[in-house]
C-alpha cells in the first residue's frame, strides 16, 4: 500500500490574499499532492496550509512553499498577534498511512536541509525530530521571535541544525519536524481585555503546570475587538477538547467573562470532535468504531 504523509506549513501572512494564493499555488503545482485545506487569520497574520500525499512529492511541496514564502514575505514589515520567527514559520510532518514517526523524522531532516539550501532559511528540527531535549518544544525555539533571532543563534545552545548562525535577513528561520496530529483550537471571550485571556492561557498550558499536551496564549482579535485563548493541543487523546472548553469556561467566570464561541483551525481528526459530542450529549456505552457511519463508508 502507498505511504501517505501529511504536511501542515504555517506561513507568516494572513492579510494579503494574493501572497497566500501564490504560496498555495506551489502546492497545487506538485503532481500527486492533494491540497486539503488552507485558512488565514488577519489578527494572527498567519495562514495554515494542509496537504498530503506520497512522501517524496510532499517533501517537494514543502520546500516549494518555503521558497515562495521566503521570496514574498518580509518579516521586517510583519505585524501580528501570533509569535513567529520565519516567513514559513513551522513545517510539521504527520504520519497518516503506512508511515511511522521515525520515517517522518527522516523526511523532516531531508526537507530541513533542502529548505536551507533552496530557500536560504536556517532550520531548527523540533518535536520528534529534535536533536536536543531543549529543542523539542517549538515555543522555546521561537522565543525571541524574528526580531531576537539573529542574536539568539549566536548562543552555543541555539545554533540551527541547518544553516549556521546567520538568519535570512527578511525570512528569518524555520522549524521543521515530525509529530502526531495536532488540533489548533481557539476559544473566544466576550471581552476585549486580553489580560484575562493571558491568565486563562497560563492556567491551561502544560508549561505553567496546567493540562497535559496543551499549549496556550492570549491574543486580541482586533477586527472583532475580543480576546481569544489560542490553543495548540498536541495529543487530544490525553486532553480532549471539551476539557479545555470547560476549564476555560470556569476560569473566565472568575472575571465575569463568558465563552462566546470556539474555532478549529485547519483540519481536525474526527475522533476529537466525536469525543466532545459524546461528553456533551452524555451518550452511554458509545462505540466510536461501530456507531459512526463514516467509519463504515471509509
Steps between C-alpha positions, in 0.01 A plus 500: 500500500615855429656704777314823579636788706331827593675838514361814666723803435416823681598815311528847652242664275126525557409844366604495134294240313713531189810393694319209666369384161846521346639276774207256482542480122842345561319205662247478218783475249650180644357184337373243746452746786145565623425844641257434784447843655643846557376779721619846598459712811553874463544568873762227530635599155556132432374230265488124548532276193423127510589247233591134472634240262794272432803605710734612220231715337393650834865584569519684166184696584630596845826632355310689229283664767813609687661643187194703405436619856862615536466685169174681579488551879716762670498461877663840551157637396289234670260560788253254653376349823658158445867441590716440193865461407479416130315577177407134507501463875454129555483193274370189679469155345231263632477126421165411345522161326774237491737759649678490835609794710862398440444523124350846548807597703728397214281688253507814716879492516529476123249782452670716763830477313328580170320804644833651594664404172212616279326777699793631705318466833690332785301216657445365849379141535225470764254261667587135417775622265676709765875448537503609866242499782477879515400508132193277528262783595434741214425785742851478644657508155284795392554705816641837401324474164640642177622821661715316754606202293821643348636542852354175631670278240838626622445319830678160513177308570297669225693450179247378238527139387545620142635833384749621760465813709372748242123542457332591172479884514128516415371141529664409833524135603271198482412202721455162330403179674287190537206477737168332555176680399453835673172686548522878465208612712403855603252616762346847471392712797248783532763749611770709337723465809777278367652473849209269594578275203866504608408389852280219371772388258751485785266273697435275198846443360719212611815712529331700780380188683169467316349234277714237334579553129355853493674816379310827534533877482269801512456721194280792398292460184515863390243464223239377751639676810485183707758301693581146399671206666702352213580134563705222346401157626781256426316185612120518516488146638671614820316831528174516300353820356202507735726506805679809373166669428365425847818612675493822300131555575559456874805725511334771286211514747742618769528829309135520397585392144330243278609271217319621187640258244779267398699449180678206346788608275579269212404133517407302809479122557138384514569323829577833670155638411315177577660491846351842574159406357500189717583708808244778447223265389579258785475204264524174688706202375590675175726305261685733266610227259157339463254788541650773280357460150801651323729233647310238302488710182873566509 
